[in-house]
Amino acid sequence: QVRLVESGGGSVQSGGSLRLSCRASGIIFSMYAMYWFRQAPGKEREFVGAISGSGGRTDYVDSVKGRFVISRDNAKNSVYLQMSSLKPEDTAVYYCKVDYRIRSFWGQGTQVTVSS
């Protein structure tokens, strides 16, 4: 019954900001690291960032360092991706993910479109 539900995607101009949310159910949320991925048209899905279960450690792909921030609120079973200084190359479908037991569970994806 693991389920991830995303929200917050949309369209924004270059330089703008968006905050994505992902709420989890079916797991003891604080025990698990959470991940953000994205997939642009015609490209492979790529890792964006991750956050440890406690929220004490984060990791990001080089292309978003300094612009994106991952946080979590374990009381709300939610993880967030705050995106700033957005660029057209950030345009993609964004997914949250958790690794639970022997498989990965993904959110439905949310579209982020950044225009010039």
N, C-alpha and C positions, 0 to 999 in steps of 0.2 A: 504493500500500500504506500510505497514511497512516491511522493508527488512533489513536483516543483512547478510553481506558477509565477511567471514573469509579468512585469508591467513597466511602463515608463518610456517606451520607445516613441519615436516620432521624427519629425523633420526639423532641422535647425540650420541656420546659416553658419558658414565657416567662422570659427572663433567663439561660437556659442557653447552652451553647456546643456547636458541632460543628466538625469539621475535615473538609473535603472534599478528595479527592485526584483527580488526573487524570494518567494516565501515557500518554505519546505514543510512537509508533513510526513508522518510515517517513520520518522527517525528521531533519536535523541540528538537534536540538532547540534548542540555544543560539542559533541564528540567527533564531529566530522569537519575536515577541511572542505571549503567550497571553492569552486572554480568558475571563471568566466571564459568563454570562447566566443569567437565570431567567425562568420563565413560570408565572404563577398561573392558576388556572382562569378562563376567560372574559376573560383579558387578553392583550395582546400580549407577546411576548418582549422583555425589557428588558436593557440593558447593566448589569452589576454592577461589574465592574472589569477591569483589565488590568495586565500586567506586561511590561516590555521583555525582550528576549532575555537580556541580562546579569543581569537582576534589579535593575538600578540605578534604575529608574523605575517607579512605579505610578500608577494612576489609578482613581478610584472614583466611582460615582454618589453624589450628595449624601446620599441616604437611608441609606447604609451607612457613610459616613465616620466614623472613630473607633470603629467596631464590628467591621468586617471587615478582614482583612489578607491580601493575596495574597503568596505567596512561591514560590520555585522552587528545585529542586535539579537542576541540569543534568546532574550525574553519574548521576542516576536517571531522567532524562527525565520529570520530574514537576513539576507545578504544584499548589499547594495554596490552599485558601480557608479560612482560620481565621475562624469566625464566632462572635462573642461578643455578649452582651446581646441575645439573639435576641428578636424580637417576633412576634406572630401574623401581622403583615403581611409577614414574611419567608417565610411558607409558600409554596412553589413547587417546581417541578422545576428543578433547577440543571444547567446545561450548561457544559462547557468547549469552547473553540473555538480553532482556529488558521487563519490565512489562508495558504495555500500555493499559490503560482503564481496561477492565475486563479479559484480557488474556495476556499470555506470548508469545513473539516472539523469535525464536531461529535461530542462524546461522546454516549453513549446517554441521558444524563440521570439524575439521582438525586434522589429525593423528599426534601424537607425539610419537616417538619411541626412547627410551633410552636404549642403549646396554652397557653391562659390558665390 
